């Protein structure tokens, strides 16, 4: 679980113009590195980092953006911990909110939704909305084409509206915190980061990728 993840939103037509998986990975890897190495893009970044976007500087073509989760989220272990915490307290969350969170985080970083039985028993759009992403190519942790983004964005709207209501059950029932996800604010911040990623991709009609780095 000590894998780091680079999350980018990308113009899918530009990405898919590359002839194969290896070439696409090369393009994405170079894009991620290019903003890491761009002194202008990193100007003003504080030592204690919060979530922020990095975009290619002109004259580079603006076909991607890289999301930096900040102090929490660059390691895939953070996402694993958050999913384990969610599993501990999800039973104590209102069913419609539980369904929305289940279906939002599963395709992004959970990797296998186990809780589908409530679909027939819960009212609301989230209970009947599932997002199934295609298998990710080698060395990718996430492969989310543009057609999957609107459904994820609708799910995030449902989650975001009820995020504050998760604090009480989290603080009452989550019995552990390790790594960097130690409290509710950190847990919620990780979800908000993904909401930002999906929202930005939705605005542009782009897809989302996560690279093993």
N, C-alpha and C positions, 0 to 999 in steps of 0.2 A: 504493500500500500504506500510505499515511499515514492510513488511516481508523481512527477509534476505534470501539470496540464496547462497548455497555452490555448486560450479560447479566442477564436476570431469569428467575426461575421464577414461574409464574403458575397460578392457578386457571383452568383452561381453560373451564369453564362460564361463569364470570364474564366472561372475555375474549370468548368467542364470543357472548355476549348482545348485544354491540354489532352494529349492522346491517351494517357493511361494513369493508373494509380501512382506509379513511381514518379512520374512527371508532376502530377498534382501535389503529391507530398512535397516534392522539391520546391514547387512554387509557394506552397503554404509555409514551409519551414523558412524559406528565404524571406518571406513577408514578415513573419514573426520576429526574426532576427533583425530585420532592417529597422524596425521601430525601437528595438532594444538598443541598437547601436546609434540611433539618431539623437545627437546631442540636443538639437532644437526641440524634438518631441519630449525629451526628458527634462527640459529646463523647468526649474521651479518645483520639481518633485521633492517633497519633504522626506526626511529620513524615516519617519513613521508613516508608512504609506496607507492610504485608504483606497477604495475602489476608484478606478479612473480609466479613461479611454486613451489609446494612442492611435494616431492616424498617420498615414504616409505623408511626408512633406513634399510639396511641389519641387521639381517637376514630376515626381512619381505619380503614377495613375492611381486615383482614389477608388480602388476596387475592394478594399478590405479595411477593417478596423480591428484592433486588438484590445480585449478587455483584460485589465489587471485587477484581480479580486483584492489586491492589497495584502494586508498581514495574514488574512485567512482566505484560503481558496486556491492558491497556486499549487498546493499539494493535493493529489487525489485522496490522500488520507483524510483530509478535512471533510471531503464529501462523504467518505465512508462513515466517519464518526457522526456526522449530521444525520445520515440515514439510520444509523443504529439508535440514535437518540429519538428520532421520529418513531421508530418501531416501538420504543418503550412507552411513549405517551399517546400515540395515535388513537388508542381505544377509548381515551377519555376526552376526545374532541368531538364536537357535533358532527353527525354523519355527513352532512353536505360539505362541510369544510374539510373533513377527513378525505372525502373523495377527491376534492379539488387538489389538495396537497399530494395525495397519492399519484394522481395522474399528471401532475406538473413535474414532480421531481424524478419519477421513474425513468422516463426516456432520456433525461438529461444526465443523471448520475447514479441512479439506483441500480439499473441494469437487470431488471426482472421483476415486474409487478406481481406480487403474490396475493393481493387483496382485491379480487374481482367479484366476490360473492355479494357485496353490498350494492351492486349496480341495480338490482331489481327492487331494492328496498328503500333507496334514497331518492328523494325528489331533487330536481334541479338539473341544469345542463351538465354540470361537471360529472355527475354520476353516470352519464351515458356517453361521455366523450373519452376516447382513448387515443393516444398518439403512439403509433408503432413506427419506429424509425428503421430504415434499412440497415443491414449490417455495415459496420464501419470498416473501411479498408485497413490494411496492416499499418500499425504505428499510429492509428487514430483512436481516440477514446470516445469521440462523438462525431456523428455524421447526420446532420439535420438539414435536409433540403428545404427550399423556401415553402413548398406546399404544406409542410408540417408546422410552420411557424405560426400561422393565424390561430390554430387550435391551441397551441401552447400559450399564446398571448391571451386568449380568452380564459384559459385556466389560471394564468397568473393574475388576471383581473379579479377572479374569485378569491384567490389566495391572499392577494394584497389587501383586499377589503376586510379580511378577517384575521390578519396576521397578529394584531394586538391580542386577540382572544386566545391565542396559543400560549401566551406567557404563563398564565396561572397553571394550566396542566403541565407545561414543561417544568416549571419550578417545583411542582408538587411531586411529579412522578419520575422524572429523569434522575436516575441514581448515580450516574457517572458523567464525567467529563474528562477527556484526556486529549493530548495534543493541544491544539489551539482553539478547539471548539468547546469552551468550558462553561458557557452560560447562554441564556436565551438571546441576549442581544447579538452575540456572535452567530448563533444559529439563524436568527432572523436576517442578519446582514448577509449571510451566504445566500439565502433564498432571494433577497432583494437584488443581489448581484446578478443572479440568473434572470430575474425579472427585467433588469436593465438590458441584459444581452438580448433577450427575446424581443423586448420592445423596440430596440434599435434596429434589429433585423426586420421586424414587421414594418417599420416605417419605410425601409428601403426596398422591401421585397427580396431580401437576401436570405441566404442560408447561414447555418452556424456549424463550425467545426471545432473539435477539441483535439489537439495534438499531444501525443506523448513526448515530453521534452526531457 
